[in-house]
Amino acid sequence: MKIIVMKDYQELSEKVCELIEKQVNDQPKSVLGLATGGSPLGTYKELIKGYKKRAVDYQQVTTMNLDEYIGLDKSDPQSYHFFMRQHLFDEININPDRTYIPNGKANNQDKECERYERLIEEVGPPDLQLLGIGQNGHIGFNEPGTSFTSETHIIELAESTRKANARFFDSLEDVPKQAITMGIRSILKSEKVILIASGERKAAAIKSLLEDEPSENMPASALKNHKNVTLIVDEEAYMKVGH
């Protein structure tokens, strides 16, 4: 695992943007695996700037998102479909037909999991997968205890995850209790992985990731079994490593 420590969140976001733009410029037909939540927002802002200032071209790029809440319509402002349009897709020249996100309103969620896993094989797997890490070590919505052999599946969201995401909703009660997520094995199919972490709240998870043996209690530790992972952290997220 390659480790890059940046001064702060802004510099981290600029670095991740640089790596994604290099991927797209080098391989215009790249498949990008994308994440949601607070961690990648700065990166998406920088990608939009890059599109407008540096004319980075996304016309032939395909994207695959990690997850979606179960029960939320694509038009719901809290859905990840809406999040991605608002924070990235509507601001760059990507073809909407080449953006893939699980359907949280599918009539049969088990079949939707199977459909999405097939898509990962047929459309992808991603050339570059962007990941955040939860305070409990989750990647995607793979909570502690998720099997390292899991593929796209339905997950019961941990209370800590729902509380962390409650800031995006009117109240904790409004946060869905289930999601569809790419499994850990699904994520590991990616050619390259960039894992990002910012802030003191993520410091304990980063310390555990780097210093402890791989364990299903720390889902992100499965990345130690991948051949090409770059961890990009800011100084606050890295502060407990070695202590």
C-alpha positions as CSV (number, residue, x, y, z in Angstrom):
1,M,0.0,0.0,0.0
2,K,1.4,3.3,-1.1
3,I,0.8,6.1,1.5
4,I,0.6,9.8,0.6
5,V,0.2,12.3,3.5
6,M,-1.1,15.8,2.5
7,K,-1.2,18.8,4.8
8,D,-5.0,19.2,4.8
9,Y,-8.3,18.2,3.2
10,Q,-7.9,20.8,0.4
11,E,-4.5,19.5,-0.6
12,L,-5.7,15.9,-0.3
13,S,-8.6,16.7,-2.7
14,E,-6.3,18.3,-5.2
15,K,-4.0,15.3,-5.1
16,V,-6.8,12.8,-5.7
17,C,-8.2,15.0,-8.5
18,E,-4.7,15.0,-10.1
19,L,-4.6,11.2,-10.1
20,I,-8.1,10.8,-11.5
21,E,-7.4,13.3,-14.2
22,K,-4.3,11.4,-15.1
23,Q,-6.3,8.2,-15.4
24,V,-8.8,9.8,-17.7
25,N,-6.3,11.6,-19.8
26,D,-4.2,8.4,-20.2
27,Q,-7.2,6.2,-20.8
28,P,-10.2,8.2,-22.1
29,K,-12.5,5.1,-21.9
30,S,-11.7,4.6,-18.2
31,V,-14.2,3.0,-15.9
32,L,-14.1,5.0,-12.6
33,G,-15.5,3.6,-9.4
34,L,-17.0,6.4,-7.4
35,A,-17.9,7.0,-3.7
36,T,-20.3,9.3,-1.9
37,G,-20.4,11.0,1.5
38,G,-18.3,13.8,2.8
39,S,-14.9,12.5,1.9
40,P,-15.0,12.8,-1.9
41,L,-16.8,16.1,-2.1
42,G,-13.6,18.2,-2.3
43,T,-12.3,15.8,-5.0
44,Y,-15.5,16.3,-7.0
45,K,-15.2,20.1,-6.7
46,E,-11.6,19.9,-8.0
47,L,-12.7,17.6,-10.9
48,I,-15.4,20.1,-11.9
49,K,-12.7,22.9,-11.8
50,G,-10.4,20.7,-13.9
51,Y,-13.2,20.1,-16.5
52,K,-13.8,23.8,-16.8
53,K,-10.2,25.1,-16.7
54,R,-8.2,22.2,-18.2
55,A,-10.9,20.8,-20.5
56,V,-10.6,17.2,-19.1
57,D,-12.9,15.2,-21.3
58,Y,-15.3,12.7,-19.7
59,Q,-17.4,11.8,-22.8
60,Q,-16.1,8.3,-23.0
61,V,-15.7,7.6,-19.3
62,T,-18.0,5.1,-17.5
63,T,-18.7,5.4,-13.8
64,M,-19.9,2.8,-11.3
65,N,-21.0,3.9,-7.8
66,L,-20.4,1.8,-4.7
67,D,-23.8,1.9,-3.2
68,E,-27.3,3.3,-2.7
69,Y,-29.8,3.5,0.1
70,I,-32.7,1.1,-0.1
71,G,-36.1,2.8,-0.3
72,L,-35.0,6.1,-1.8
73,D,-36.1,7.1,-5.3
74,K,-33.5,8.4,-7.7
75,S,-35.1,11.9,-7.5
76,D,-34.9,12.0,-3.6
77,P,-32.4,14.7,-2.6
78,Q,-30.8,12.2,-0.1
79,S,-30.3,9.5,-2.7
80,Y,-26.9,8.8,-4.1
81,H,-28.2,9.2,-7.6
82,F,-29.2,12.8,-6.7
83,F,-25.9,13.3,-4.9
84,M,-23.8,12.3,-7.9
85,R,-25.7,14.5,-10.3
86,Q,-25.6,17.5,-7.9
87,H,-21.9,17.2,-7.0
88,L,-20.4,15.9,-10.2
89,F,-22.3,14.6,-13.2
90,D,-24.4,17.7,-14.0
91,E,-21.2,19.8,-14.0
92,I,-19.0,17.7,-16.4
93,N,-19.6,16.3,-19.9
94,I,-20.2,12.7,-18.9
95,N,-22.9,10.7,-20.7
96,P,-25.6,10.0,-18.2
97,D,-26.2,6.6,-19.8
98,R,-22.6,5.6,-18.8
99,T,-23.2,6.3,-15.1
100,Y,-24.2,3.3,-13.0
101,I,-25.6,3.3,-9.5
102,P,-27.6,0.6,-7.8
103,N,-31.4,1.0,-7.8
104,G,-32.6,1.4,-4.3
105,K,-36.2,1.2,-5.4
106,A,-36.0,-2.1,-7.3
107,N,-38.9,-4.4,-6.7
108,N,-36.6,-7.3,-6.0
109,Q,-33.5,-6.2,-4.2
110,D,-31.8,-9.6,-4.4
111,K,-32.1,-9.6,-8.2
112,E,-30.9,-6.0,-8.2
113,C,-27.7,-7.1,-6.4
114,E,-27.2,-9.8,-9.0
115,R,-27.8,-7.4,-11.8
116,Y,-25.3,-4.9,-10.4
117,E,-22.6,-7.5,-9.9
118,R,-23.0,-8.6,-13.5
119,L,-22.6,-5.0,-14.6
120,I,-19.4,-4.8,-12.7
121,E,-18.1,-7.7,-14.8
122,E,-19.6,-6.5,-18.1
123,V,-18.9,-2.8,-17.9
124,G,-16.0,-2.8,-15.5
125,P,-14.4,-3.7,-13.2
126,P,-13.2,-0.1,-12.5
127,D,-9.8,0.9,-13.7
128,L,-9.7,3.2,-10.7
129,Q,-11.9,2.9,-7.6
130,L,-12.2,5.8,-5.2
131,L,-13.1,4.9,-1.6
132,G,-13.6,6.7,1.7
133,I,-13.3,4.9,5.0
134,G,-15.9,5.0,7.8
135,Q,-14.9,5.6,11.4
136,N,-15.6,1.9,12.0
137,G,-13.5,0.9,9.0
138,H,-16.3,0.4,6.5
139,I,-15.7,0.8,2.8
140,G,-18.7,1.2,0.6
141,F,-21.4,0.2,3.1
142,N,-19.6,-2.9,4.1
143,E,-19.9,-2.8,7.8
144,P,-17.6,-4.6,10.3
145,G,-18.3,-8.4,10.1
146,T,-18.9,-8.3,6.3
147,S,-17.2,-11.3,4.6
148,F,-14.1,-10.5,2.5
149,T,-15.7,-12.8,-0.1
150,S,-18.9,-10.7,-0.4
151,E,-20.2,-9.4,-3.7
152,T,-22.9,-6.8,-4.2
153,H,-25.4,-7.4,-1.4
154,I,-28.0,-5.8,1.0
155,I,-26.5,-4.5,4.2
156,E,-28.1,-3.5,7.5
157,L,-26.4,-0.1,8.3
158,A,-24.6,0.1,11.6
159,E,-26.0,2.7,14.1
160,S,-22.7,4.5,13.9
161,T,-22.9,4.8,10.1
162,R,-26.5,6.1,10.3
163,K,-25.5,8.7,12.9
164,A,-22.5,9.8,10.8
165,N,-24.9,10.2,7.8
166,A,-27.7,11.8,9.8
167,R,-26.2,15.2,9.1
168,F,-27.4,14.9,5.5
169,F,-31.0,14.2,6.6
170,D,-33.6,16.1,8.7
171,S,-33.3,13.6,11.5
172,L,-31.7,10.2,12.4
173,E,-35.1,8.6,11.9
174,D,-35.1,9.6,8.3
175,V,-31.8,7.8,7.6
176,P,-32.5,4.5,5.8
177,K,-31.6,1.3,7.7
178,Q,-30.5,-0.7,4.6
179,A,-28.4,-0.1,1.5
180,I,-27.2,-2.0,-1.5
181,T,-23.5,-2.0,-1.7
182,M,-20.7,-3.5,-3.8
183,G,-19.2,-6.2,-1.7
184,I,-15.6,-6.4,-0.6
185,R,-14.7,-8.9,-3.3
186,S,-16.5,-6.7,-5.8
187,I,-14.3,-3.7,-4.8
188,L,-11.1,-5.8,-4.9
189,K,-11.8,-6.5,-8.6
190,S,-10.8,-2.9,-9.4
191,E,-7.4,-2.4,-11.1
192,K,-6.3,0.4,-8.8
193,V,-7.8,1.7,-5.6
194,I,-7.5,5.2,-4.0
195,L,-8.5,5.3,-0.4
196,I,-9.0,8.7,1.2
197,A,-9.3,9.8,4.8
198,S,-9.4,13.3,6.3
199,G,-9.7,14.7,9.8
200,E,-9.1,13.5,13.3
201,R,-12.3,11.5,13.3
202,K,-10.7,9.0,10.9
203,A,-7.4,8.8,12.7
204,A,-8.2,5.6,14.8
205,A,-9.5,3.8,11.7
206,I,-6.3,4.7,9.7
207,K,-4.1,3.6,12.6
208,S,-5.9,0.2,12.8
209,L,-5.8,-0.2,9.0
210,L,-2.1,0.3,8.9
211,E,-1.0,-1.4,12.1
212,D,-3.3,-4.4,12.6
213,E,-3.6,-7.7,10.8
214,P,-6.4,-7.9,8.2
215,S,-9.7,-8.7,9.9
216,E,-13.4,-8.7,8.8
217,N,-13.9,-6.5,11.9
218,M,-12.1,-3.8,9.9
219,P,-13.5,-4.1,6.3
220,A,-10.9,-1.7,4.8
221,S,-8.1,-4.0,5.9
222,A,-9.2,-6.3,3.0
223,L,-7.4,-3.7,0.8
224,K,-4.1,-5.1,2.1
225,N,-4.8,-8.1,-0.2
226,H,-5.0,-5.8,-3.3
227,K,-2.0,-5.3,-5.6
228,N,-2.4,-1.5,-6.2
229,V,-3.8,0.6,-3.4
230,T,-2.9,4.3,-2.7
231,L,-3.9,5.7,0.7
232,I,-4.1,9.5,0.6
233,V,-4.6,11.0,4.1
234,D,-4.2,14.5,5.6
235,E,-2.1,15.1,8.6
236,E,-5.0,14.9,11.1
237,A,-6.1,11.5,9.8
238,Y,-2.5,10.2,10.0
239,M,-1.7,11.6,13.4
240,K,-2.1,8.4,15.4
241,V,0.0,6.1,13.2
242,G,3.0,4.9,15.0
243,H,1.7,6.1,18.4
